[in-house]
Amino acid sequence: MPALADVCAMLYGQALQRPWFPKKDLSGKTIIVTGSNVGIGFEVVKHLIKLNISTVIIACRDTKKGENAKVEIIKDLGCEGKVNIEVWEIDLLSNKSILAFGQRVRSELPRLDAFIANAGVELTHFSMAEGLEATLQVNVIGTFLSAIGVLPKLKETTTKHQTQTNITFVGSMYHIMPPPEQLNFPEGVDMFEALSDKGTADMPQRYALSKLMIHQCAHELARCVLEGQSDRTQQVIVNHVNPGWCETSLTRNKPEYPLPIRLIFKLIGWTAEEGSRVVVYAALAGSETHGHYISESQVKKESQFMRSEKGRETQRKVWDSLLNRIAMEDPLALSYI
């Protein structure tokens, strides 16, 4: 069970605070949003266009759905000819697709100002992809393999244009939920392989566990990126966000919530548009958010476990397992960090 203080903080923010983002002019900038053909990512793209973004890339698994989303956005906003909206394929179930996407970003884009890692799945059934349980492959391995793959272009943009760029990972308030002992493995164990045992996989908690791992790895990536940058005015900002409890298509594979949960959601739940504001806030935020967790458009504390000595030790082990996995897929990727 999560700590009572963590649950109270989560409910307080969800019920009594509302997200916002500053009205910045994004003219000349390019931003990629993964999983943006639906839900929160779709709303993020619309907000970016309203802020005069020059190029926004809808990165998704099904490019036909991406093109449909593009048509809908243009119709809703009346922005035809005013913004460059591109649809690029990336399938986080396939490392080959992820690596091809990264290569395309590095070779084709003249600049990249932010990468919003929004794509994810919430599965209730056990399935495998790339030799791992699919939730872990998509939400953790695929998410970080894609983010690290675009880091060279973000770094190039900071230097060439003397500006800050951003990587924003979409985490979750649910990072407080999974039992910490689920990550209690001996030193040197490949956590992703160990967690992909069908006989022991706790699928009801798997989504929350994957979000906890995203938070842990985001902290470690932020640390590594900062250590590799001498000029703090030309920095890649790495942060992670809680978009809140929103009604989106993410839970399309889940059965309907029990009546009490549905009633609570009616009282304190957010729309996808409301949740998207937090993501936009983080993607435009400055160095004060580097390595931090953002919820309700402000830097906040994470769970007691994450802030504990045991949590930090576990975080390092998860990061080591992730780096080993990424190196297996692309030996050059670690040099990008």
C-alpha positions in Angstrom: 0.0 0.0 0.0 1.3 3.5 -0.7 2.1 5.9 2.1 -1.0 7.8 3.4 0.9 11.1 2.9 1.5 10.2 -0.7 -2.2 9.4 -1.3 -3.3 12.6 0.4 -0.9 14.7 -1.7 -2.1 13.1 -4.9 -5.8 13.6 -4.1 -5.2 17.2 -2.9 -3.5 18.2 -6.2 -6.1 16.4 -8.3 -9.1 17.9 -6.6 -8.0 21.4 -5.7 -5.4 22.5 -8.1 -5.6 23.2 -11.8 -2.8 23.1 -14.4 -1.7 26.0 -16.6 1.2 26.9 -18.9 2.8 30.2 -19.9 1.8 31.8 -23.1 5.1 31.7 -25.0 5.8 32.4 -28.7 7.1 29.2 -30.3 7.8 30.7 -33.7 10.7 29.0 -35.4 10.7 26.0 -33.1 10.2 22.3 -33.7 8.7 19.9 -31.2 7.9 16.1 -31.4 5.1 14.6 -29.4 4.9 10.8 -29.4 1.5 9.1 -29.1 -0.2 12.3 -30.2 -2.9 11.0 -32.5 -5.2 10.7 -29.5 -5.8 11.8 -25.9 -3.4 14.0 -24.0 -0.8 14.1 -26.8 -3.4 15.2 -29.3 -4.4 18.1 -27.0 -0.7 19.0 -26.5 -0.3 19.4 -30.3 -3.3 21.7 -30.4 -1.8 23.9 -27.6 1.6 24.1 -29.3 -0.1 25.3 -32.5 -2.0 28.0 -30.6 1.5 29.1 -29.3 2.6 29.6 -32.9 4.9 26.5 -33.2 6.5 26.4 -36.6 6.8 22.6 -36.9 5.1 19.9 -34.8 5.6 16.2 -35.4 2.8 13.7 -34.6 4.8 10.6 -33.9 2.7 7.5 -33.6 2.4 3.8 -34.4 -0.4 4.1 -37.0 0.4 6.9 -39.5 -3.1 6.6 -40.9 -4.5 7.5 -37.5 -1.9 10.2 -37.3 -3.0 11.7 -40.6 -6.6 11.6 -39.4 -5.6 13.5 -36.3 -3.8 16.1 -38.4 -6.9 16.7 -40.5 -9.0 17.0 -37.3 -6.6 19.5 -35.8 -6.4 21.6 -38.9 -10.2 21.7 -39.0 -10.6 22.5 -35.3 -8.0 25.3 -35.3 -8.4 26.6 -38.8 -4.6 26.5 -39.1 -4.1 25.2 -42.7 -1.0 26.8 -44.2 -0.1 28.4 -40.9 1.9 25.6 -39.3 3.9 22.6 -40.5 2.3 19.4 -39.1 4.1 16.2 -39.9 3.2 12.6 -39.1 6.1 10.3 -38.5 6.0 6.6 -37.7 7.3 5.2 -34.4 6.2 1.9 -32.9 7.5 1.5 -29.4 6.8 -2.2 -29.6 9.6 -2.5 -32.2 13.2 -1.5 -31.4 13.8 -1.5 -35.2 11.1 1.2 -35.6 12.5 3.2 -32.7 16.1 3.2 -34.0 14.9 4.2 -37.5 12.9 7.0 -36.0 16.0 8.3 -34.1 18.1 8.1 -37.3 15.5 10.1 -39.2 15.4 12.8 -36.5 19.2 13.1 -36.5 19.5 13.2 -40.2 16.4 15.1 -41.5 15.5 17.7 -38.9 17.3 21.0 -39.0 16.5 21.6 -35.3 14.6 20.0 -32.4 13.5 22.1 -29.5 11.6 19.6 -27.4 10.8 15.9 -27.4 7.7 15.0 -25.5 7.6 11.2 -24.6 3.9 10.8 -24.2 3.2 7.5 -25.8 2.3 4.6 -23.5 0.1 1.6 -22.9 -1.9 0.3 -20.0 -2.4 -3.4 -20.5 -4.3 -5.8 -18.3 -3.2 -9.0 -20.1 0.3 -10.4 -20.3 1.9 -10.2 -23.8 5.5 -10.1 -25.0 7.3 -7.7 -27.4 11.1 -7.7 -28.1 11.5 -10.5 -25.6 10.0 -8.5 -22.7 6.6 -7.9 -21.2 4.9 -5.4 -23.5 4.2 -2.7 -20.9 7.8 -2.6 -20.0 8.9 -2.6 -23.6 6.6 0.3 -24.6 6.6 2.5 -21.5 10.2 2.1 -20.4 12.6 0.6 -22.9 10.9 2.1 -26.0 10.4 5.5 -24.3 14.0 5.9 -23.3 15.5 4.4 -26.4 13.5 6.9 -28.5 14.5 9.8 -26.2 18.2 9.0 -26.1 18.1 8.6 -29.9 17.0 12.2 -30.4 19.4 13.7 -27.8 22.1 14.5 -30.4 19.7 16.7 -32.3 18.6 18.4 -29.1 22.2 19.1 -28.1 23.0 20.3 -31.6 20.0 22.7 -31.4 21.2 24.1 -28.0 24.6 24.9 -29.4 23.7 26.1 -32.9 20.8 28.3 -31.7 22.2 29.2 -28.2 19.0 28.0 -26.6 17.6 25.5 -24.1 15.8 22.4 -25.3 13.7 19.9 -23.4 12.9 16.2 -23.0 9.7 15.7 -21.1 8.6 12.3 -20.0 4.9 11.7 -19.2 4.9 9.9 -15.9 2.0 9.5 -13.5 0.6 10.0 -10.1 0.4 6.3 -10.0 4.1 6.0 -9.4 3.2 5.9 -5.7 1.1 2.7 -6.0 3.3 -0.3 -6.8 4.8 -2.3 -3.9 8.6 -1.4 -3.8 9.5 -5.1 -3.3 8.5 -5.7 -6.9 11.9 -4.1 -7.8 13.8 -5.9 -5.1 16.3 -7.9 -7.2 20.0 -8.7 -6.5 22.8 -6.6 -7.9 23.4 -7.3 -11.6 20.0 -8.9 -12.4 18.4 -7.7 -15.6 15.2 -6.3 -14.0 13.4 -6.2 -17.3 14.0 -9.8 -18.0 13.1 -10.8 -14.4 9.8 -8.8 -14.6 8.9 -10.5 -17.9 8.2 -13.8 -16.2 4.6 -14.6 -17.0 4.2 -16.7 -13.9 5.1 -13.9 -11.5 4.1 -10.7 -13.5 1.6 -8.6 -11.5 -0.4 -7.2 -14.3 -2.8 -5.1 -12.3 0.2 -3.2 -10.9 2.3 -3.3 -14.1 1.3 0.1 -15.5 2.0 1.8 -12.2 5.3 0.0 -11.9 6.3 1.1 -15.4 5.5 4.7 -14.5 7.7 4.4 -11.3 10.5 3.1 -13.5 10.0 6.1 -15.9 10.4 8.5 -13.0 13.5 6.7 -11.8 15.2 6.6 -15.2 14.2 10.2 -15.9 16.1 11.3 -12.8 19.2 9.3 -13.9 19.1 10.6 -17.4 18.8 14.2 -16.1 21.9 13.6 -13.9 23.9 12.2 -16.8 22.9 14.9 -19.2 23.8 17.6 -16.7 27.2 16.1 -16.0 28.0 16.2 -19.7 27.1 19.9 -20.2 29.6 22.6 -19.2 27.5 25.6 -20.4 24.3 25.8 -18.3 22.9 28.4 -20.6 22.8 25.9 -23.4 21.3 23.0 -21.6 19.0 20.1 -22.5 16.3 20.2 -19.7 15.0 16.7 -18.7 11.9 16.6 -16.5 8.9 14.3 -16.0 5.2 15.1 -15.4 2.0 13.8 -13.9 -0.8 14.8 -16.3 -3.4 13.9 -13.7 -6.3 11.5 -13.6 -7.7 12.1 -17.0 -10.3 10.4 -19.2 -8.3 9.2 -22.2 -8.2 6.2 -24.6 -5.2 4.9 -22.6 -7.5 2.6 -20.6 -9.2 1.2 -23.6 -7.9 -2.3 -22.7 -9.3 -2.1 -19.2 -12.7 -3.2 -17.9 -15.0 -0.4 -16.7 -14.1 1.0 -13.3 -16.4 0.1 -10.4 -19.2 2.6 -9.6 -17.5 4.2 -6.6 -14.4 5.0 -8.7 -16.5 6.4 -11.5 -18.3 8.7 -9.0 -15.0 9.9 -7.6 -13.8 10.6 -11.1 -16.8 12.7 -11.9 -15.9 14.8 -8.9 -12.2 15.3 -9.4 -11.3 13.9 -12.8 -9.8 16.0 -15.5 -10.3 16.1 -19.3 -7.4 15.2 -21.6 -7.2 18.9 -22.4 -6.7 19.8 -18.8 -4.0 17.1 -18.4 -2.2 18.3 -21.5 -1.6 21.7 -19.9 0.8 20.1 -17.4 2.8 18.5 -20.3 3.0 21.7 -22.2 4.2 23.5 -19.0 7.0 21.0 -18.6 8.0 21.0 -22.2 8.5 24.8 -22.1 10.0 25.0 -18.6 13.5 26.1 -17.7 16.4 24.8 -15.8 14.6 25.0 -12.5 12.7 21.9 -13.5 15.7 19.8 -14.6 15.6 16.4 -12.9 12.4 17.2 -11.2 8.8 15.9 -11.1 6.1 18.3 -12.2 2.4 17.9 -11.1 -0.3 20.5 -11.4 2.2 22.8 -13.2 4.6 23.0 -10.4 7.6 21.1 -9.1 6.5 18.6 -6.4 7.9 15.8 -4.3 7.5 12.3 -5.4 6.7 9.3 -3.3 8.4 8.6 0.0 9.9 5.5 -1.5 11.5 7.4 -4.3 13.0 9.8 -1.8 14.3 7.1 0.5 17.8 5.6 0.5 16.3 2.3 -0.6 14.5 4.1 -3.4 17.7 5.7 -4.7 19.5 2.4 -4.6 16.7 0.8 -6.6 16.7 3.7 -9.0 20.4 3.0 -9.8 19.7 -0.7 -10.4 16.8 0.1 -12.7 18.9 2.6 -14.7 21.8 0.1 -15.0 19.4 -2.5 -16.4 18.0 0.0 -18.8 21.4 1.1 -20.1 22.4 -2.5 -20.6 19.2 -3.1 -22.6 19.7 0.0 -24.7 23.4 -0.9 -25.4 22.2 -4.3 -26.7 19.9 -2.6 -29.2 22.3 0.3 -30.2 25.9 0.2 -29.0 26.3 3.9 -30.1 23.3 5.1 -28.1 25.1 5.5 -24.8 27.5 7.9 -26.4 24.6 10.2 -27.1 23.9 10.8 -23.4 
